[in-house]
Structures are given as structure tokens and as C-alpha cells.
Amino acid sequence: MTVLFKAEDISVRFGGIRAVDSVSFDVNKGEVFSIIGPNGAGKTTIFNLISRIYNTTEGKLTFDGQDFTHTPPNKIAGLGIARTFQNIELFANASLLQNLLIGRHCHSTVGILSQMAFLPSARRAELQHREKVEDVIAFLGLQRYRDTLIANLPYGVRKVVELGRALCTEPKLLLLDEPSSGLNVEETEGMGFWIEDIKKDLGITVIMVEHDMALVSQVSDRVMALNYGKVLAMGTSHEVQTHPEVIRAYIGGDVEAEA
């Protein structure tokens, strides 16, 4: 398999706290790789390191053969890495279509003057961006909401819209931060189907942080469990969820004694 993403001994400290402690893992192209662990384990911190919101104290990040450990955050989308957030980050007073068009900003090649004058080059680019956005709307079945303000959409639909905006950047690697957060059982199951289709139909590699173990089991090729910023276990969903150290991290106590 081809390795698309690699983290080598990455660490980050906040004051005297080591939030991520020498974590290493790689993600193969076309894989869904999930990161699990109790609250405070360092899962979202790893996403913030990959997104370059945080700087690594130590270690190296490689994507598609390129070292991006020190790449500025505003260049990450251009590399082919997109992200969703646990707390929805959409423009509430803009339409679904307008929010998805924002996801095309990393592919903008037309100068500001051409855009202001709406020259032929700007018109062609606008049509191309709209075609890409309409493809994403169709893929996610959002046609009925395309002109609706985000503020007027149900929460579950907003989660899908945020997923859509990330897809509009045409990523090679998609970071999903708690995609089931706030969703009911039926909506979570639907999110699982979208993740499977994103992998299978679009060929996009996914790294997912998630608490819902049913969703993790449904979509993951491999799983990494963290606790206190360190790797506890890595393997299939079943292997990780039945690992004694993982069980101990979630429920506490002596696993062997309880067995």
C-alpha cells in the first residue's frame, strides 16, 4: 500500500503539559483511519497539529511525500488536506450554495482586479467552481436545500453541509473531527454511509476522530487509541476495542481482576 500521510514522533507541549507525546502513525492511501480515546487524550490536538493550527514541539509530518511540518496553516488546503470541526463552522446567514463556494477558495487562480471587473477569465472560473459545487450537492443529496440559509437548516443537515464544504476543496486527505457529534442514531448511520462513499466513490483518504464506537467499527480500516497523549494500541477496530489497556483507559480499574 502507498503511504499518503505519516506522523513521526510528533509531540506538543502547553506549558508543562505534554498534550501529545511522541506519537507515530501512518495512513495509507484510500484508508479510513480512526483515532479514539477518552476526553483529553490528545485526539483533537493531533488534528490541530496536522492542520498546522498548532506547531509541533518535536517530530515530523509528511503528506504525499512532502514534509509539511512547518507549512503555514493557510497553505494546508492547497496541499490537498481538508477538515471538518466538531462544532459546526458555517456562515449561518449565507445559503448552502454560498457556504460550499467558500470551499473553492484554495482553487482560485483569478486576480482580484479580474474578479472585480468580472472579466471573461473570472466568469469562466466562476462557472467551473459552481459546477464542482453542484457535483458535491448532488453527491450528498442536498439539492432541496441549495438556496436555503444555513440558519434555517436542521442540525443534522448542517453537519452534512460542513462535510460538503470540505469536499469542495477536492482533498486527497479529509480530517473528520467528531462527525457524529450531536447526531441521532439514524443521522449517525447516514454519516457512516457518506464516509464509506467518500472513500469508495471519491477515493479520498480519511482520518477520523470519533467517540461513537459503532461508527468507528462501521467505517474504519484501522484504529489508533490514545490516552494522555500516548498511543495505547493500533489495529483493527475489534483489536483496539478489546485491548486491555484501551478498556482500562475507558472504564478504569484492573481489567484482569474484573474479568
C-alpha positions as CSV (number, residue, x, y, z in Angstrom):
1,M,0.0,0.0,0.0
2,T,1.0,3.6,-0.6
3,V,1.5,5.7,2.5
4,L,-0.2,9.1,2.0
5,F,0.3,10.6,5.4
6,K,2.9,10.0,8.1
7,A,3.5,11.4,11.6
8,E,6.9,10.6,13.1
9,D,7.4,11.1,16.9
10,I,5.2,14.2,17.0
11,S,4.9,16.0,20.3
12,V,3.4,19.2,21.6
13,R,3.7,20.9,25.0
14,F,1.5,23.5,26.5
15,G,3.5,24.9,29.4
16,G,4.5,21.8,31.5
17,I,1.8,19.6,29.9
18,R,2.8,17.2,27.1
19,A,-0.6,17.0,25.2
20,V,0.8,14.7,22.5
21,D,3.8,12.6,23.5
22,S,6.0,11.1,20.7
23,V,3.1,9.8,18.6
24,S,3.9,8.0,15.3
25,F,1.5,6.6,12.8
26,D,1.0,6.4,9.0
27,V,-2.2,6.4,6.9
28,N,-2.4,4.5,3.6
29,K,-4.0,6.0,0.5
30,G,-7.7,5.1,0.3
31,E,-7.9,4.2,4.0
32,V,-10.2,5.3,6.8
33,F,-8.0,5.7,9.9
34,S,-9.8,6.5,13.1
35,I,-8.4,7.9,16.3
36,I,-10.2,7.2,19.6
37,G,-9.6,7.8,23.3
38,P,-11.1,9.3,26.4
39,N,-11.7,13.1,26.7
40,G,-8.3,14.9,26.9
41,A,-6.4,12.0,25.2
42,G,-4.9,14.3,22.6
43,K,-7.1,13.4,19.6
44,T,-8.2,16.9,18.5
45,T,-4.7,18.2,19.4
46,I,-3.3,15.8,16.7
47,F,-5.8,17.3,14.2
48,N,-4.7,20.8,15.1
49,L,-1.1,19.7,14.5
50,I,-1.9,18.3,11.1
51,S,-4.0,21.4,10.3
52,R,-1.0,23.5,11.4
53,I,-3.1,25.4,13.9
54,Y,-0.5,24.2,16.5
55,N,3.2,23.9,15.9
56,T,4.9,20.6,16.8
57,T,7.4,20.8,19.7
58,E,9.1,17.8,18.2
59,G,8.6,15.4,15.3
60,K,7.8,15.4,11.6
61,L,4.7,15.5,9.4
62,T,4.8,14.2,5.9
63,F,1.9,14.3,3.3
64,D,2.1,12.8,-0.2
65,G,5.9,12.6,0.1
66,Q,6.3,16.2,1.2
67,D,7.4,17.4,4.7
68,F,4.8,20.0,5.8
69,T,5.8,20.2,9.5
70,H,6.4,24.0,9.1
71,T,3.9,24.8,6.4
72,P,1.7,27.8,7.2
73,P,-2.0,27.0,8.1
74,N,-3.3,28.9,5.1
75,K,-1.4,26.7,2.7
76,I,-2.8,23.3,4.0
77,A,-6.0,23.3,1.9
78,G,-3.8,23.9,-1.2
79,L,-1.8,20.8,-0.4
80,G,-4.9,18.7,-0.5
81,I,-5.9,18.4,3.2
82,A,-9.4,19.4,4.3
83,R,-11.0,19.4,7.7
84,T,-14.4,19.5,9.4
85,F,-14.9,20.6,13.0
86,Q,-16.8,19.1,16.0
87,N,-18.6,22.4,16.4
88,I,-20.0,23.4,13.0
89,E,-18.1,26.3,11.4
90,L,-20.5,27.6,8.8
91,F,-21.8,31.1,7.9
92,A,-25.4,31.0,9.3
93,N,-26.7,33.9,7.2
94,A,-25.4,32.6,3.9
95,S,-27.0,29.9,1.8
96,L,-25.9,26.4,1.5
97,L,-24.6,27.1,-2.0
98,Q,-22.6,30.2,-0.8
99,N,-21.1,28.2,2.0
100,L,-19.9,25.5,-0.4
101,L,-18.5,28.0,-2.8
102,I,-16.3,29.2,0.0
103,G,-14.7,25.8,-0.1
104,R,-13.4,26.6,-3.6
105,H,-11.2,29.4,-2.4
106,C,-8.0,27.3,-2.5
107,H,-8.5,26.7,-6.2
108,S,-8.9,30.4,-7.1
109,T,-6.4,31.5,-9.7
110,V,-8.0,34.7,-10.9
111,G,-6.7,38.0,-9.8
112,I,-8.7,40.4,-7.6
113,L,-9.0,43.0,-10.4
114,S,-10.3,40.4,-12.8
115,Q,-12.8,39.4,-10.2
116,M,-13.9,42.9,-9.5
117,A,-14.4,43.7,-13.2
118,F,-15.9,40.2,-13.8
119,L,-13.7,39.7,-16.8
120,P,-14.2,36.6,-19.1
121,S,-11.5,34.7,-17.1
122,A,-13.4,35.4,-13.9
123,R,-16.7,34.3,-15.4
124,R,-15.1,31.0,-16.6
125,A,-13.6,30.3,-13.2
126,E,-16.9,31.1,-11.5
127,L,-18.7,28.6,-13.8
128,Q,-16.1,25.9,-13.1
129,H,-16.4,26.5,-9.3
130,R,-20.2,26.3,-9.5
131,E,-20.0,23.0,-11.4
132,K,-17.8,21.5,-8.8
133,V,-20.1,22.7,-6.0
134,E,-23.2,21.3,-7.8
135,D,-21.4,17.9,-8.1
136,V,-20.9,17.9,-4.3
137,I,-24.5,19.0,-3.7
138,A,-25.7,16.1,-5.9
139,F,-23.3,13.6,-4.3
140,L,-24.6,14.4,-0.8
141,G,-28.3,14.7,-1.9
142,L,-28.6,18.3,-0.8
143,Q,-30.4,19.7,-3.9
144,R,-33.6,20.7,-2.0
145,Y,-31.5,22.9,0.4
146,R,-29.1,24.5,-2.1
147,D,-30.6,28.1,-1.7
148,T,-31.6,27.7,2.0
149,L,-29.9,29.8,4.6
150,I,-27.8,27.7,7.0
151,A,-29.6,29.3,9.9
152,N,-32.8,27.6,8.7
153,L,-31.4,24.1,8.3
154,P,-31.7,21.3,10.8
155,Y,-28.6,20.5,12.7
156,G,-28.1,17.1,11.0
157,V,-28.2,18.7,7.6
158,R,-25.7,21.4,8.7
159,K,-23.3,18.6,9.6
160,V,-23.6,17.2,6.0
161,V,-23.1,20.7,4.6
162,E,-19.8,21.1,6.5
163,L,-18.7,17.8,5.1
164,G,-19.7,19.1,1.7
165,R,-17.7,22.3,2.1
166,A,-14.6,20.2,2.9
167,L,-15.2,18.1,-0.2
168,C,-15.4,21.2,-2.4
169,T,-11.7,21.7,-1.8
170,E,-11.1,18.5,-3.7
171,P,-9.0,17.0,-0.9
172,K,-6.7,13.9,-1.0
173,L,-6.9,13.7,2.8
174,L,-10.1,14.5,4.8
175,L,-9.9,15.1,8.5
176,L,-13.3,14.4,10.2
177,D,-13.4,15.8,13.8
178,E,-16.3,14.0,15.6
179,P,-18.6,13.7,12.6
180,S,-21.4,12.1,14.7
181,S,-21.3,14.8,17.4
182,G,-24.9,16.0,18.0
183,L,-26.5,13.5,15.6
184,N,-29.2,10.9,16.5
185,V,-28.7,7.2,15.7
186,E,-30.3,7.4,12.3
187,E,-28.2,10.5,11.3
188,T,-25.1,8.9,12.6
189,E,-25.8,5.8,10.5
190,G,-26.3,8.1,7.5
191,M,-23.0,9.8,8.2
192,G,-21.3,6.4,8.1
193,F,-22.7,5.8,4.7
194,W,-21.3,9.1,3.4
195,I,-17.9,8.3,4.8
196,E,-17.9,4.9,3.1
197,D,-19.0,6.6,-0.2
198,I,-16.3,9.3,0.1
199,K,-13.7,6.5,0.4
200,K,-15.1,4.2,-2.2
201,D,-16.6,6.6,-4.9
202,L,-14.3,9.6,-4.5
203,G,-11.1,7.8,-3.5
204,I,-10.5,10.2,-0.6
205,T,-8.4,9.1,2.4
206,V,-9.9,9.8,5.8
207,I,-8.6,10.4,9.3
208,M,-11.4,10.5,11.8
209,V,-11.6,11.4,15.4
210,E,-14.7,9.8,16.9
211,H,-16.3,8.7,20.2
212,D,-19.2,6.7,18.7
213,M,-17.7,3.1,18.6
214,A,-20.5,1.8,16.3
215,L,-19.5,4.4,13.7
216,V,-15.8,3.6,14.2
217,S,-16.5,-0.1,13.7
218,Q,-18.6,0.6,10.6
219,V,-16.2,2.6,8.6
220,S,-12.6,2.1,9.9
221,D,-9.9,0.1,8.2
222,R,-7.6,0.7,11.2
223,V,-7.9,2.4,14.6
224,M,-5.4,4.1,16.9
225,A,-6.3,4.5,20.6
226,L,-4.7,7.3,22.6
227,N,-4.6,8.2,26.3
228,Y,-2.8,11.1,27.9
229,G,-1.2,11.9,24.6
230,K,0.4,8.5,24.1
231,V,-0.5,5.6,21.8
232,L,-2.2,2.7,23.7
233,A,-3.0,0.4,20.7
234,M,-3.3,0.2,17.0
235,G,-5.0,-2.3,14.7
236,T,-8.5,-3.2,13.5
237,S,-11.5,-1.8,15.4
238,H,-12.1,-5.1,17.2
239,E,-8.4,-5.5,18.2
240,V,-8.2,-2.0,19.6
241,Q,-11.6,-2.0,21.4
242,T,-10.8,-5.3,23.1
243,H,-7.2,-4.3,24.1
244,P,-6.8,-4.4,27.9
245,E,-5.1,-1.0,28.0
246,V,-7.9,0.6,26.0
247,I,-10.6,-0.9,28.2
248,R,-8.7,0.3,31.3
249,A,-8.4,3.8,29.9
250,Y,-12.2,4.0,29.3
251,I,-13.6,2.3,32.4
252,G,-10.6,2.3,34.8
253,G,-9.7,-0.3,37.3
254,D,-8.0,-3.7,36.9
255,V,-9.3,-5.3,33.7
256,E,-8.0,-8.8,34.5
257,A,-9.5,-8.7,38.0
258,E,-12.9,-7.7,36.6
259,A,-12.7,-10.5,34.0
